[in-house]
Amino acid sequence: MTIVTIDRHAGFVVTDCLVEMPDPISATRADEIIANPSHGDALRAILSGLEIDDILIAVQGDYLRIVDAFASALPLCANMERSRNSLLQQRAHVRCWLDRGYDGTDNLGAGHIRWGKAIKGLTGKLGEFTARHVGPAPKRGHLIHIEADDGKPAEGYATSTGDRLAPEIIVSNKTNIRREMAAALRAFGGATRLMDACG
């Protein structure tokens, strides 16, 4: 993963972590960066030689003007997305994207989770899998079901290390439901169908 940020002085730079800038960029400084083609060259240099499958742009205001001005430096790829709405929603979106891919031990399903509200509760969909919040668990907590594309429980899936994945998850805290649903969808998205479960 490569994280590119826009520094007020240096323009496009690579950073190891997302940091909050103490002072936002001014419109005048944004205009200066846009007028200098060397910043487009810098972005191309940062991205050259990389195999890029997904791009998420999570900026707004003058920062977004800068990105749009140098958009031709961005490679075309399978998933290109721009985070929108409030800063809080953008941070949640970035956090979601950072949780994707390979976590050091297991493959995780990539792509954008499509969230929705069904009559009974929250749903999330990634590829062939759907996560549903079905309500309170029998004893305590909240129950999440993971379903395959046929609407049946996603039975017979395992991680790359061979650990079976359970299609029924109990979440103790309601505030963690969306996060747990996302984690489960990514786990199933990167899972392998067990041979003994194939019909």
N, C-alpha and C positions, 0 to 999 in steps of 0.2 A: 504494500500500500504506500502511496505517495501523497502526502498532505502539502498542498501549496497554499500559502497565505499571501496577502498583500500588505507589505510593510510601507509605512508612510514615506520612508526615505529611500529604501532599496527597491521598491516595487515587488515583483513576484519572487518569493523565496520559499525554500523547502524547510519545513519545521517538523520536529519529532512529535510534537503534541499541539493540540489546539489551545491557544492562549487568548485571553481577552485583552485587546489593545487598550491602554490607559486613555488615549485620546483618539477619537475617530478621525478619519481622514477628512480634510476639508474639500469643498467643491473645487477650489482653486488648485489644490495639490493634485486632485484627481485629473483635472484638465491638463496639468503639466505632464503627468504620467502618460495620459492618453496621447498627447502630442509627441511623445518621444518613442520612436519605433524600436529603440533598443530594448524596451520592456517586452515587446512581442518576441524579440529574438531571445531574450532571457527565458521566457516561458517555453519557447520551442526547445531551447537547450535543456531545460529541466526535464521535459517530457521525451526527448529524443532517446531512442534505444529501449524505451519501456514498452512492454506489451500490456496495453490498457484495455480492459474489458468493460469497465464502468466508470462513469464520471458523475460526481454529485457536486453541484455548485450551491453553496450555502452562504450567500452574501446578499446584501441589499443596499439600496441608496447609491452613493458614489462608488462604492466597491463594485457593485453590479455594473455600473457604467463602464468601469475599467475592464471587467471581464468581457463584457459585450464588445468593447472596442477591439479586443485581441482574440475574439472567439475563433478566428481562422487558425490560430495556433493550436487549438484543441483538436486532437485526433477524433475521427468518427469511430464509434464503438457501439456495442450491443445495447447498453443501457446508459442513457444520458438524461440526467434529471436535475431540475432546479428546485431547491427547497423554498417554500413560500410561507406566507402568513406571519404570525408573530415570532419574535426571537425565541420564546419558550418552545414553540412548535418546531422551529428550525433546529434548536439544540436537540430536541427529542429525535428529529429526523436524522441528524448527524450521528447521534448515539446509536441509532438503529443500524445505520450503514457501517459504523465501525465494528459492530458485532458480527458482521458477515464474513464469509470466506473460511479460512483455516484458523483454528484457535490454538494450534500448537500440538494438539492430540487428535482431533477429529475434523473431518470435512464438514462444513456447514453450508446449507443451501443458500445460494446467492439470489439476488433479485429483489424487487420491491414487493413488500407485503401489502396487499390490498385490504383495507379495513372496511368493515361495514357493520350496520346495526340490523340484526334480525329482530323479529317480534320478541323472541325469548332472550336476546342479549347480544353481546359483542361477538363478531366473527372476524377472522383473518384468513386470507388465502395466499398461498405461495405455491406456484406450480400446481401439482396434482393434489395438494393437501389443503384441508380446511380445518382451522381450529375454532371451536365453538365454546363460549362460556355458557354452560347449560344451567347454572344456578348454584344454590347451596349444595355442598357435599353432604352425604348421609349423616355424618356425625358432626363435623365442623369444617370450616373452610369453604372454598368455592371449587366447583368441578369444571374441568376443561376436557373436552373430547377432541381428539385428532382423527379426522376422517380422510379416507382416500377419495379419489375422484368419483367413485361409485356411490358415495354417501355412507359406506360401511366403515366401521372402526379400522384404523390403519394398523392392522395386526401383521406381525411377521417381518418387521424392519429392525435393522441393527446398525450400530455405528461401525466405522471402519475398523475398530478394535474388537468387534464381535459382541458388544453389549447390546442386548435387546432393548428396544424403545417401547415404552408403555403408551398406548393410545389414550389412556385416561390419567389425568394429572389433577392433583388436589393442591390448590394454592391457599395458604393460610391467611394472607392479607389481601383484601380486595384491591388495594392500590397497586398491587404487583401483577394483576391479571394480564394486562396488555404485554408487559415485559416477559412474563412466563409463556404467554401464547406465542410471542415472537421467537423466543428461544426454542420452544418445541417445534415450531414450523421450520426453523433453520436446521435443527437436528434431523428432522424427518427429510428435509430437502436434500441433505447430504448423506442420507442413509442408503444402505444396501438391502434389497429384498432377499430374505433368507430362502435358500433352496427348498427347505422343507415346508415353506409357506406358499410356494407357487403351485397353482392348481392346473 
